[in-house]
Amino acid sequence: MLIGDLTSSGPLPSLEATLRFSGERQRLIASNIANLDTPDFVQKDVSPAHFQRTLAKAIDAHRGRGNVGPFHLRSDQIAMDRRGSMTLTPRDSSGNILFHDRNNRDLDQLMAAQAENAGVYRTAIELLRSRYDLMRGAIRERV
C-alpha cells in the first residue's frame, strides 16, 4: 500500500474537505462582518447543509471506487480541484432585513454562523489529528 492510498482512504478525504470548507466559509463570514456598515453590501454565504449533501454524494462515489483515488467534491457552489484546493461560489444571504443603506446585515446571525463554523473547524482538526496519529503509530509499529 502506498502512502497516497493511506491518505486518500477512509475518513481522511471527507475530514480534509470539511476542514477546507470551514476555512473558506470563515473567509466569507469575516468579509460579511468587515462590510457590516458598507452601503449596498449584500452578505454572501454557502449553506453548511448544501455542503453536507455535496459531501455525502462525494463519499458515496468514493466508496464506489473502493475508498481509493481522488476525492471529487463538486456542486454549483463548491468545487475542489485535484490538489485539494477548494473554491466556493456563495449565494446572497436572504431573509435579512434590508436597511436604509441597502445593506442586509444581521450581526446576530453572523456571530452565530462564525461560532458554529469555528466549532466544525476545531472538530475536523481534532479528528484529522487523531487519524494521523494512528497512522504515525502504525508506521512506527507502536499502535
C-alpha positions as CSV (number, residue, x, y, z in Angstrom):
1,M,0.0,0.0,0.0
2,L,1.3,3.4,-0.9
3,I,1.3,6.5,1.3
4,G,-1.1,8.1,-1.2
5,D,-3.5,5.3,-0.7
6,L,-3.4,5.8,3.1
7,T,-4.2,9.5,2.8
8,S,-7.0,9.1,0.3
9,S,-8.8,6.3,2.1
10,G,-11.3,6.1,4.9
11,P,-12.5,9.3,6.5
12,L,-9.4,11.4,5.7
13,P,-10.7,12.9,2.4
14,S,-14.0,13.9,3.9
15,L,-12.4,15.4,7.0
16,E,-9.9,17.3,4.8
17,A,-12.8,18.6,2.7
18,T,-14.7,19.6,5.8
19,L,-11.7,21.5,7.1
20,R,-11.2,23.3,3.7
21,F,-14.9,24.1,3.5
22,S,-15.0,25.6,7.0
23,G,-11.8,27.6,6.3
24,E,-13.2,29.1,3.1
25,R,-16.6,29.7,4.8
26,Q,-14.8,31.6,7.6
27,R,-13.4,33.9,5.0
28,L,-16.9,34.6,3.7
29,I,-18.2,35.3,7.2
30,A,-15.2,37.5,8.0
31,S,-15.9,39.5,4.8
32,N,-19.6,39.9,5.8
33,I,-18.5,41.1,9.2
34,A,-16.0,43.5,7.8
35,N,-18.6,45.0,5.5
36,L,-21.3,45.3,8.1
37,D,-21.6,49.1,7.6
38,T,-20.8,49.2,3.9
39,P,-23.7,50.7,1.8
40,D,-25.1,48.3,-0.8
41,F,-23.1,45.4,0.5
42,V,-25.0,42.1,0.3
43,Q,-23.9,39.3,2.6
44,K,-23.0,36.0,0.9
45,D,-22.7,32.5,2.3
46,V,-22.6,28.9,1.3
47,S,-25.1,26.7,3.3
48,P,-23.5,24.1,5.5
49,A,-26.5,21.9,4.7
50,H,-25.6,22.2,1.0
51,F,-22.0,21.3,1.8
52,Q,-23.1,18.2,3.8
53,R,-25.3,17.0,0.9
54,T,-22.5,17.5,-1.6
55,L,-20.1,15.8,0.8
56,A,-22.4,12.8,1.2
57,K,-22.6,12.3,-2.6
58,A,-18.8,12.5,-2.8
59,I,-18.4,10.0,-0.1
60,D,-20.8,7.6,-1.8
61,A,-18.9,8.0,-5.1
62,H,-15.6,7.4,-3.3
63,R,-16.9,4.3,-1.6
64,G,-18.0,3.0,-5.0
65,R,-14.4,3.2,-6.1
66,G,-13.2,1.2,-3.1
67,N,-12.3,4.3,-1.0
68,V,-9.1,4.9,-3.1
69,G,-8.2,7.5,-5.6
70,P,-9.1,11.2,-5.8
71,F,-12.0,12.6,-3.8
72,H,-14.3,14.6,-6.1
73,L,-16.4,17.3,-4.4
74,R,-18.3,19.4,-6.8
75,S,-21.6,21.3,-6.9
76,D,-22.9,24.6,-8.2
77,Q,-21.5,26.3,-5.1
78,I,-18.5,24.1,-4.2
79,A,-15.5,22.9,-6.2
80,M,-12.4,21.1,-5.1
81,D,-9.5,20.6,-7.6
82,R,-7.1,17.6,-7.8
83,R,-4.7,19.3,-5.3
84,G,-7.4,19.7,-2.8
85,S,-7.9,23.4,-3.1
86,M,-11.5,24.4,-2.6
87,T,-13.4,27.3,-4.3
88,L,-16.8,28.4,-3.0
89,T,-19.4,30.3,-5.1
90,P,-21.5,31.8,-2.5
91,R,-25.1,32.9,-2.8
92,D,-26.7,36.1,-1.4
93,S,-27.9,35.6,2.2
94,S,-31.6,36.0,2.1
95,G,-34.1,36.7,4.9
96,N,-32.1,39.5,6.4
97,I,-33.6,43.0,6.9
98,L,-32.6,45.5,4.2
99,F,-31.5,48.7,5.9
100,H,-31.8,52.2,4.6
101,D,-28.2,52.0,3.2
102,R,-29.3,48.9,1.2
103,N,-27.1,46.6,3.3
104,N,-28.8,43.3,4.5
105,R,-26.7,43.0,7.7
106,D,-27.6,40.7,10.6
107,L,-24.9,40.8,13.2
108,D,-26.5,38.1,15.4
109,Q,-26.8,35.7,12.5
110,L,-23.2,36.4,11.6
111,M,-21.9,35.7,15.1
112,A,-23.9,32.5,15.3
113,A,-22.5,31.4,11.9
114,Q,-19.0,32.2,13.0
115,A,-19.2,30.3,16.2
116,E,-20.8,27.3,14.5
117,N,-18.2,27.3,11.8
118,A,-15.3,27.5,14.3
119,G,-16.7,24.5,16.1
120,V,-16.9,22.5,12.8
121,Y,-13.3,23.5,12.1
122,R,-12.0,22.5,15.5
123,T,-13.8,19.2,15.4
124,A,-12.4,18.4,11.9
125,I,-8.9,19.3,13.1
126,E,-9.1,17.1,16.1
127,L,-10.5,14.1,14.1
128,L,-7.8,14.5,11.5
129,R,-5.1,14.8,14.1
130,S,-6.2,11.6,15.8
131,R,-6.3,9.7,12.4
132,Y,-2.8,10.9,11.5
133,D,-1.5,10.0,15.0
134,L,-2.9,6.5,14.4
135,M,-1.1,6.3,11.0
136,R,2.1,7.6,12.5
137,G,1.9,5.0,15.3
138,A,1.2,2.2,12.8
139,I,4.2,3.3,10.6
140,R,6.4,3.3,13.7
141,E,4.8,0.0,14.7
142,R,3.6,1.3,18.1
143,V,-0.2,1.1,17.8
